[in-house]
Amino acid sequence: MAEPRHAGRSGGLLFLAVLLFVTYLVVTAVAGLARFLLGGASLIVVVVLALNVLRRR
């Protein structure tokens, strides 16, 4: 049987770089989704407030 080869220092750095990149992608996706949801919610609030103001007149 062959001896198992270890990745060594460069393999660990590559794993860390890929992990950081994937984390960046996930955080960016979550931030974009949160921005979309908050934008939609704030738009709904503005419309409801405008309708309340127009209804009082």
ROVEX-631022 format. One record per atom (N, C-alpha, C, O): atom name; x, y, z. Coordinates in steps of 0.02 Angstrom, whole numbers. Layout:
<rs>
{r CA {X Y Z}}
...
</rs>
This chain:
<rs>
{r N {42 -59 0}}
{r CA {0 0 0}}
{r C {44 62 0}}
{r O {98 63 30}}
{r N {21 113 -33}}
{r CA {59 176 -37}}
{r C {48 216 26}}
{r O {-5 213 58}}
{r N {98 253 43}}
{r CA {93 298 100}}
{r C {44 355 83}}
{r O {45 381 27}}
{r N {1 375 131}}
{r CA {-43 432 117}}
{r C {-3 496 111}}
{r O {42 509 150}}
{r N {-21 536 62}}
{r CA {14 600 52}}
{r C {-26 655 87}}
{r O {-88 657 81}}
{r N {9 697 121}}
{r CA {-24 754 154}}
{r C {-15 815 110}}
{r O {35 822 75}}
{r N {-63 860 114}}
{r CA {-61 919 71}}
{r C {-5 966 91}}
{r O {22 1002 49}}
{r N {12 967 154}}
{r CA {64 1012 176}}
{r C {39 1082 185}}
{r O {-22 1095 187}}
{r N {85 1128 191}}
{r CA {67 1198 205}}
{r C {29 1230 147}}
{r O {-19 1266 158}}
{r N {50 1217 86}}
{r CA {17 1249 28}}
{r C {-54 1224 20}}
{r O {-98 1262 1}}
{r N {-66 1161 34}}
{r CA {-134 1135 30}}
{r C {-179 1165 83}}
{r O {-238 1179 70}}
{r N {-152 1177 142}}
{r CA {-191 1209 195}}
{r C {-208 1281 178}}
{r O {-263 1304 192}}
{r N {-160 1315 146}}
{r CA {-173 1384 126}}
{r C {-224 1387 70}}
{r O {-266 1433 68}}
{r N {-221 1339 25}}
{r CA {-271 1336 -29}}
{r C {-340 1324 0}}
{r O {-389 1355 -21}}
{r N {-345 1278 48}}
{r CA {-409 1264 80}}
{r C {-435 1326 115}}
{r O {-495 1342 110}}
{r N {-392 1362 150}}
{r CA {-412 1423 185}}
{r C {-435 1476 135}}
{r O {-485 1511 148}}
{r N {-401 1483 78}}
{r CA {-420 1532 28}}
{r C {-489 1515 -1}}
{r O {-530 1559 -10}}
{r N {-500 1451 -17}}
{r CA {-565 1431 -44}}
{r C {-619 1441 8}}
{r O {-674 1464 -9}}
{r N {-605 1425 70}}
{r CA {-654 1434 124}}
{r C {-672 1508 132}}
{r O {-731 1524 139}}
{r N {-623 1551 130}}
{r CA {-636 1623 136}}
{r C {-677 1649 77}}
{r O {-721 1691 85}}
{r N {-662 1624 17}}
{r CA {-698 1645 -42}}
{r C {-771 1623 -39}}
{r O {-816 1662 -55}}
{r N {-783 1561 -19}}
{r CA {-852 1536 -13}}
{r C {-889 1575 41}}
{r O {-948 1591 32}}
{r N {-855 1591 96}}
{r CA {-886 1631 149}}
{r C {-905 1700 123}}
{r O {-959 1725 138}}
{r N {-860 1730 83}}
{r CA {-874 1795 53}}
{r C {-936 1791 8}}
{r O {-979 1836 10}}
{r N {-941 1738 -32}}
{r CA {-999 1731 -76}}
{r C {-1064 1724 -37}}
{r O {-1115 1753 -55}}
{r N {-1062 1684 17}}
{r CA {-1121 1674 58}}
{r C {-1142 1739 91}}
{r O {-1201 1757 91}}
{r N {-1094 1776 120}}
{r CA {-1110 1839 154}}
{r C {-1138 1889 104}}
{r O {-1185 1925 119}}
{r N {-1109 1892 44}}
{r CA {-1133 1938 -7}}
{r C {-1204 1920 -28}}
{r O {-1246 1964 -38}}
{r N {-1218 1856 -36}}
{r CA {-1286 1835 -55}}
{r C {-1336 1851 -1}}
{r O {-1391 1875 -16}}
{r N {-1319 1839 62}}
{r CA {-1364 1853 117}}
{r C {-1376 1929 123}}
{r O {-1432 1950 135}}
{r N {-1323 1968 114}}
{r CA {-1330 2041 117}}
{r C {-1374 2067 60}}
{r O {-1415 2111 71}}
{r N {-1367 2039 1}}
{r CA {-1409 2059 -55}}
{r C {-1482 2041 -43}}
{r O {-1527 2081 -58}}
{r N {-1494 1983 -16}}
{r CA {-1563 1962 0}}
{r C {-1593 2006 54}}
{r O {-1651 2026 48}}
{r N {-1554 2021 106}}
{r CA {-1579 2064 159}}
{r C {-1594 2134 133}}
{r O {-1644 2165 152}}
{r N {-1551 2159 89}}
{r CA {-1562 2225 59}}
{r C {-1626 2226 18}}
{r O {-1665 2274 21}}
{r N {-1638 2173 -20}}
{r CA {-1699 2168 -60}}
{r C {-1761 2166 -15}}
{r O {-1810 2201 -28}}
{r N {-1758 2126 38}}
{r CA {-1816 2120 83}}
{r C {-1829 2185 121}}
{r O {-1887 2205 128}}
{r N {-1776 2217 145}}
{r CA {-1785 2280 181}}
{r C {-1811 2335 134}}
{r O {-1851 2376 154}}
{r N {-1787 2335 72}}
{r CA {-1811 2384 24}}
{r C {-1885 2374 9}}
{r O {-1923 2422 6}}
{r N {-1905 2312 1}}
{r CA {-1976 2298 -11}}
{r C {-2020 2316 49}}
{r O {-2074 2343 40}}
{r N {-1996 2300 109}}
{r CA {-2034 2316 169}}
{r C {-2040 2392 178}}
{r O {-2094 2416 196}}
{r N {-1986 2428 166}}
{r CA {-1989 2501 174}}
{r C {-2035 2532 121}}
{r O {-2070 2581 135}}
{r N {-2036 2504 61}}
{r CA {-2081 2528 9}}
{r C {-2154 2518 30}}
{r O {-2196 2562 19}}
{r N {-2169 2460 59}}
{r CA {-2237 2447 83}}
{r C {-2257 2495 138}}
{r O {-2313 2520 139}}
{r N {-2211 2509 184}}
{r CA {-2225 2556 238}}
{r C {-2239 2626 211}}
{r O {-2285 2659 233}}
{r N {-2200 2648 162}}
{r CA {-2210 2714 132}}
{r C {-2278 2717 97}}
{r O {-2313 2768 103}}
{r N {-2297 2665 62}}
{r CA {-2362 2664 28}}
{r C {-2419 2667 79}}
{r O {-2467 2703 69}}
{r N {-2414 2628 132}}
{r CA {-2466 2628 183}}
{r C {-2472 2696 216}}
{r O {-2527 2721 227}}
{r N {-2415 2727 233}}
{r CA {-2417 2794 263}}
{r C {-2447 2845 215}}
{r O {-2485 2889 236}}
{r N {-2430 2842 151}}
{r CA {-2457 2888 102}}
{r C {-2533 2879 95}}
{r O {-2569 2928 90}}
{r N {-2555 2817 96}}
{r CA {-2628 2805 92}}
{r C {-2664 2831 153}}
{r O {-2719 2857 148}}
{r N {-2633 2825 212}}
{r CA {-2663 2852 273}}
{r C {-2668 2928 270}}
{r O {-2719 2956 290}}
{r N {-2617 2960 244}}
{r CA {-2618 3033 239}}
{r C {-2671 3055 189}}
{r O {-2708 3103 202}}
{r N {-2676 3021 132}}
{r CA {-2726 3039 82}}
{r C {-2797 3025 106}}
{r O {-2843 3061 87}}
{r N {-2805 2974 147}}
{r CA {-2872 2957 172}}
{r C {-2897 3009 221}}
{r O {-2957 3019 226}}
{r N {-2852 3041 258}}
{r CA {-2873 3090 308}}
{r C {-2897 3155 276}}
{r O {-2937 3191 306}}
{r N {-2874 3169 215}}
{r CA {-2893 3233 184}}
{r C {-2962 3232 156}}
{r O {-2985 3282 128}}
</rs>
